Amino acid sequence: MRPPQAAPGPDQVEFAHLLRGLSALAVLLFHYGILFWQRPARVAELTGMPVLPAGMALWPGHAAFLQAFSLNLGAIAVGALFLISGFVLPFSFRKQVDGGGFMIGRAFRILPTYWAGFAVTLLVLWAVAAWQGHAFPHRLKDVLLHLLPGLRDMLGGANIDGIVWTLDIEMKFYLLALLIIGPLQRGSRGLLLLPAGLLLLATGWQMSGHAVPGTLLYLVFACIGIVFHQAYQRNWPWWECVLWIGLGFALWFLLAARWLHFPPNLLLSYAIAAGLFGGLYLLRAHIRLQRPTRWLADVSYPLYCVHAVLGYSGLRLMLEWQVSPLVALPLMAGLALGLAALIHHHVELPSHHWGKRVIQRWRERTA
């Protein structure tokens, strides 16, 4: 095995940044252009607004298009985001970073931006409730549990914003990464203990007669991204990386079909996510971010955090005011992108800076 090489910062891995920005935009388009129209009861549950009347559509023939378009654009985007998370994770475990420094850095990167997006969601829900003459629809306990992604689902908190479930998984992924901090820093094959352990846990869960939590298999999906990182760093022979990546995907899809009972269209959507990530990885030497795609990558995380309930409520309100859906959708997309840019500049970037300062103080105290 070759010794680990000095790693460039994750900002130099432009294919992953490109895919991250496009995936966040795809989630927005999925929510505004597909889910809003296909699942009006779920939208009403999230927003507290009346169910969209039957027959409403984005354009004539939109309903037929959605029926024919069986792929799940949201699953494609989320699958790609989990792979990106696994791919960039080892960059955070440089040899001078211990577990405490890593978790401090992750907390400052994830939580303040999410809290800002969630604050917008709460403001929208409060405004909708006030406009309709209703009380605020959520308990204080459920609101407070959203400040703790990763624990919220374990403690039985409601899903208020519709997107926190992915952050629940992401935070668990970071905690599990602490168990393999040594192999992550060395690029050793001990990394394979994490997905193997998760699969054993899932197997034991299933054999005990319980349904396998989807979280376990999503964590395995993210682990495949770690193997891509080893290929990128040339820590392992290329053929071995291909072997483990292929085996990981094959096993994941088998278990997703058997244990989570994913329908064929959902399995195909995650397969497309895997192929898209793998294809861009192979083309990484030819990918360079341009100004629009770099900006989209920069605002991708705050966009993901802020867009859902904001967009659903705005679309529903404008349809009630007889605004054309083809006007309402780009207006709400533009608003979500604008708020994401504000959160990026005024919350995300400063919190990254504060996190670095706290990590430096942590190092000084633990040196």
N, C-alpha and C positions, 0 to 999 in steps of 0.2 A: 504493500500500500504506500502510495506517495504521501509525504507529510503534507498537512494542510498548508495551502498557500495563503499569502496575505489577501484578505478579502476586500474588494472594493465596497464602498458603502452602498446600501440598497438603492440610493438615488441614481446610481449608475446602471442599474438593471432596468433599462427603459421599457423592455417588452412587458414586464410586470406592471409598471406604472401605467402604460398604455391600456393594458387589459383591465386594470383596476378602475380607471376612469370610465372606460366603455361599459364595464359591468354595472357601475353605479347608475349610469345613464339608462342602461337597459332595465334595471329594476324600476326606475321612475316610469319609463315607458310602459312596462308591464303593469304597474299599479294603476296608472292613469288611463292607459289605452285598452287594457284587457280586464284586469280584475275588477275595476270599478263597474264595468258593464256586465261581467259574468256573474259576480257574487254581490248583488245589491244588498242582500241581508247582512253579509259580513261588513260591508261599508257602513250600513246603518248602525250596526252594533258598535263600530269603532268611533263613529262621529256623533251618535245620538240624534241623527237627523232621520226624517221619514225615508222609508225604502223607496228607491228609484222606481217610478211607475213602469209597468211592463211596456215594451215597445220602444223605449228610448234607445238611441244608438248614436254612435259617433258620426256615421254617415250612412246613407242608404246602402244596404248590403253588408253593413258592419257585422251584424249578428251572424250572417251566413259565413263571413270570413272567419270569425272567431271559432265557429263550429268546425270549419275545415282546417284551421290552424291548430293542430293538436299539440304542438310543442309548448313547453312551459318556459317562457322567456325568463321568468324570475328564477327558476331552478338552474337554468344555464348560467345566469349571472352569479347566483349565490355559490354554485359549485366552483366556478372560476375563482371567486373571492376566497373560498376556503383553501384552495390550492395555492393561491398567492400568499395567504397567511403562513402556510407551512413552508413555502419557499423562502420567504424573507426572514422567518423566525431566527435561523442560526446567525444572521448578521448581528442580532442583538446580543448574542452570547460570545462577544469577543473575550479573550482570555483574561482581560483586566476587569470584566464585569462578573460580579457574583450574583447569587439568586436575589438578594435584597435589592441590589441596584437594578436588576432586570425588572422586578415587579414595580419598583418605583417608576421606572421609565415607562412601562406599559400603562400604569395607572394614570400618569400625566398625559399620555398620548390618547387614551381611550375615554376616560371618564369626563373631563371638563367639556370636551366637544359633544359627547353624548348628552350631558346634562343641558347644554345650551339648546340642542335640538329638541330635547324632551320638554324644556321650558316653553318653546314655541308651540309644541303640541298641546300642553296644558292650557296655554293662553287661548288657543283656537277652541278647545273644548269648552272653556269657561265662556268665551264669547258666544258660541253656538247655544249653550244652555241658557245664557242670559237673554239672547235674542228670541228664543222659543219660550221663555218664561219657565224654564225647568231648573231644578237644582243641579249642581255640578254632579256628574254621573258616577264618580269613582270615590271609593273610600280612601282616607288618608293613608292607611296601611299600604294599599296597592301603589299609591303614588310614591311613598317612601321606598318601597322595595325596588322600584325602578332605578333608584340611585345605586343599587348594588347588583348590576348584571352579573350573572353567574350564580348568585344566591336566590334571585327572584323566583325562578322556576322551582327551585328546591324547596322554598318556603311557601309555595302555593300562591304567589302573587299573580294577579290578572295581567294579561298582555294589553296594555293601554294603547300603545302606539303601533302595534302590528309588526315591528321590526326588531324588537329587543331580543327575540329568541335567538337570533344569530350571534348577538353579543354575549348571551348566556353561554353559548358553545365556545365562543372565542376566549372568554375569560377562563373557562375550564381548560382549554388547550394550553394557555399560558401557565396555569398551575401545574398541569401534568408535565410541562416542559421542565419544570424545576427538578423532576425526578431523574431526568437524563441530562442534567446540565454538563456533567463531565464529558459524556459522549458527544454532546452538541459542540463543545469547545474543541474536542479533538477530531471530530468528524469520523468517529469510530463506528463499527457495526453494532455497537451496543444500542444505537438509536432504534434498531429494529425491535428492541424489547418493548417499546411503547405501543406500537400498533399490535404486536403479538399479545401483549397483556390486555389491551382493550378487546381484542377478539375473544380471548379466553374468558374475560369477564362477561361479554355478551353471550357466549356459549353457555356459561354457567347460569346466567339469568334465564335463558330460554329453557334449559333443561330443568330448572326449578319450577317451570310452569308459568312464568311471568312473561309478559310481552317485553321484547327488547327495546329499551329506550332509544329513540332515534339519535339522541345526542352521541351515543357511543360510536355509531357508524359514521356520523359526520366528523367526529374526531379522527377516525381512521382515514377518511378522505383527506383531511388536512395533513395527516402524517405523510401521505404520498408526496405532498409538496416538499417535505424535508428531504426525501430521496432525490427529487429533482435538484435540490441545492447541492447534494453531494456530487451529483453528476456535473453541475456547474463548476464546482470547486475542484473537480477531478480528484476527489479524495478516494473514490472507489473506481475500479475499472468500468468502462462504459457498458460492457456487456452485463456486468452484475447489476448496474443501475437499471438497465432496461429490463432485466429479469425481475427485480423487485418491484419496479413500477408496474409492469404488466401483471404480475401476480397480485399486487395490491388492488389494482382496478378490477381484475376478474373476480377476486374474492368479494370485494365491496359490492359489485353489482349482483352477485349471487345472493349475498346476505340481504341486500336491500329488497330483492324480489321475494325472498323466502320469509324473512323476519318482519320487514316493514310493509310487505305487500305492495310495493310500488307498482303502479300500472305501467304497461310498456311505454307509453308516451313520456312518463316521468323518468323512467330509466334511460330512454333515448336522450332526453334533455340533459341529464348528467353526463351521458357519454359524449355529447357535443361539447359540454364544458371541459371534459378531459381532453378531447381532441383539439379544442381551441387553445387551451393552455399549452399542450404539448407542441402544437404546430408553431405557435408564436415563440416558444422556447427554442425550437430548432432554427427559427429565422431571426433570433435575437441579435445577431451581428449586423443585420440589415435594417433594424428598427431604430429610428430616431424620433423623439418627440418633437413635434412642432408646437408653436405657441398655443394654438387652441387645445390640442390634446394634453399639453403640459398643464394648462390651466384646469382642464377637466379632471386630470389626475390629482391636482392639488386640492380641489374642492370635493373630491369624491366621497370622503368619509362624512363631512358635515352634510353633504347632499343626501346621503343615505339616512342620516339621523333625522333630518328635518322634513322630508318631503311627504311622508305617507298621509297622516291625518290632515295636515295642511292642505294637500292637494285634493283629497276626497271631499273635504268640507267645502273648499272653494268651488270645485266642479259642481257639487250638488246645489250649492247656493246659486251659482250663475245659471244653471239649467232651470232653476225655479224662477229666475228673473228673465227667462226666455232668451238668454245669450246662446248663440250658436255653439254647439259642442266643438266645432273646428276652430272657434275663436277661444273658447274657455280653456281648452287643453294647453295650447302654447302659452296662454297668459299665466296659468298656474305653474307650468314648467319653468317659465322665466322667473316667476316669483320665488320658486324653490331654489333655483340656481343663484339668484341674487342673495337670498338669505344665507345660502351655503357659503358664498364668497365672503359675506360679512362675518360669519362664524369662523371661517378659516383665518381671516386676518386678525380678528379681535379676540378670539378664544383659542383656536387650535395652535397657531404659531406661538403666541405668548406662553401657552401651557407647555409646549415642547421646550421652550427656553427655560421656564421655571423648573421643569423636570430635570434638565441637565445640571442646573445649579444644585438641586437637592441631591442628585446622584453624586456630584463632586464632593459635597459635604459628607455624604454617606461613606465615600471612599476614604476621606481623610480620617473619619472617626474609627473606621474598621481596619485601617492600615496597620 
